[in-house]
Amino acid sequence: MHQLAIVYHSAQGHTEHIARHIAEGARSAGTSEVELLTADTLAREPDRLLPYDGLILGSPTYLGGVSAPFKGFMDATGRLWRTQALKGKLAAGFTVSSLPAGDKQSTLMSMWVFSMQHGMVWVGNPFLPEQHKGVPYDEAANRLGSWSGLMAQAGHGSAADAFVAGDLKTADMFGRHFADTLARFAVPA
Ligand SMILES: Cc1cc2nc3c(=O)[nH]c(=O)nc-3n(C[C@H](O)[C@H](O)[C@H](O)COP(=O)(O)O)c2cc1C
């Protein structure tokens, strides 16, 4: 089995809700063991990343970028960067914000640059927006049209009610795609 970690920060639970859907999608492949790890935990213990073959990074978009706790995690990996200890792992990113665009792209770009600096291999979100095939917009996979990583839009209210079906479906598909890619390209640790 491959080892996959979903590393996330979530203040209000929306990003965590999407992380759990991604985990379910990844587990459905039957080829990876999947763990959810918080950015706060990893900021204290970044070496916990070492056994994983793949990392899926997730943060809410705050003012067009990753949240401060997620950046704290990123910065805590500086020592791992010096030895390129994460080199060759697969990586992907997702972000949640309240607006349809909300400058989520720059959050994903920051995760991508982070992954490139660590020598990791980036995996995208390769799904054509299903509304183009007549699926109702709110039910359509990749309705927000993001290929560089997964975007989801959170309405107000509790995390369980905040997402349309299309964004939850996309999260499941994104997790499954990452696990399938891991199974195709990575040698188990
Ligand atoms: C400080 C702050 C900055 C935010 N900036 C943005 C933003 O730039 N774009 C956006 O669409 N939503 C923005 N939001 C909304 C959050 O992205 C949204 O509430 C998200 O669902 C929070 O995720 P969480 O529940 O996992 O904490 C911001 C929220 C906060 C608290």
PDBQT file of the ligand as one rigid body, heavy atoms in Angstrom, charges set to zero:
ROOT
HETATM    1  C1  LIG A 201      -9.044  36.390   7.297  1.00  0.00    +0.000 C 
HETATM    2  C2  LIG A 201      -9.943  35.810   6.245  1.00  0.00    +0.000 A 
HETATM    3  C3  LIG A 201      -9.664  36.084   4.925  1.00  0.00    +0.000 A 
HETATM    4  C4  LIG A 201     -10.478  35.560   3.913  1.00  0.00    +0.000 A 
HETATM    5  N1  LIG A 201     -10.162  35.834   2.621  1.00  0.00    +0.000 NA
HETATM    6  C5  LIG A 201     -10.939  35.312   1.623  1.00  0.00    +0.000 A 
HETATM    7  C6  LIG A 201     -10.608  35.549   0.255  1.00  0.00    +0.000 A 
HETATM    8  O1  LIG A 201      -9.598  36.162  -0.089  1.00  0.00    +0.000 OA
HETATM    9  N2  LIG A 201     -11.443  35.056  -0.691  1.00  0.00    +0.000 N 
HETATM   10  C7  LIG A 201     -12.583  34.361  -0.368  1.00  0.00    +0.000 A 
HETATM   11  O2  LIG A 201     -13.324  33.977  -1.275  1.00  0.00    +0.000 OA
HETATM   12  N3  LIG A 201     -12.882  34.069   0.926  1.00  0.00    +0.000 NA
HETATM   13  C8  LIG A 201     -12.085  34.521   1.921  1.00  0.00    +0.000 A 
HETATM   14  N4  LIG A 201     -12.357  34.207   3.224  1.00  0.00    +0.000 N 
HETATM   15  C9  LIG A 201     -13.415  33.222   3.528  1.00  0.00    +0.000 C 
HETATM   16  C10 LIG A 201     -12.841  31.832   3.833  1.00  0.00    +0.000 C 
HETATM   17  O3  LIG A 201     -11.990  31.406   2.794  1.00  0.00    +0.000 OA
HETATM   18  C11 LIG A 201     -13.995  30.815   4.001  1.00  0.00    +0.000 C 
HETATM   19  O4  LIG A 201     -14.800  31.216   5.083  1.00  0.00    +0.000 OA
HETATM   20  C12 LIG A 201     -13.496  29.396   4.189  1.00  0.00    +0.000 C 
HETATM   21  O5  LIG A 201     -14.618  28.538   4.048  1.00  0.00    +0.000 OA
HETATM   22  C13 LIG A 201     -12.882  29.146   5.561  1.00  0.00    +0.000 C 
HETATM   23  O6  LIG A 201     -12.433  27.806   5.625  1.00  0.00    +0.000 OA
HETATM   24  P1  LIG A 201     -12.431  26.966   6.984  1.00  0.00    +0.000 P 
HETATM   25  O7  LIG A 201     -13.879  26.771   7.404  1.00  0.00    +0.000 OA
HETATM   26  O8  LIG A 201     -11.798  25.677   6.641  1.00  0.00    +0.000 OA
HETATM   27  O9  LIG A 201     -11.680  27.745   8.015  1.00  0.00    +0.000 OA
HETATM   28  C14 LIG A 201     -11.584  34.735   4.246  1.00  0.00    +0.000 A 
HETATM   29  C15 LIG A 201     -11.843  34.448   5.600  1.00  0.00    +0.000 A 
HETATM   30  C16 LIG A 201     -11.029  34.979   6.585  1.00  0.00    +0.000 A 
HETATM   31  C17 LIG A 201     -11.322  34.638   8.032  1.00  0.00    +0.000 C 
ENDROOT
TORSDOF 0
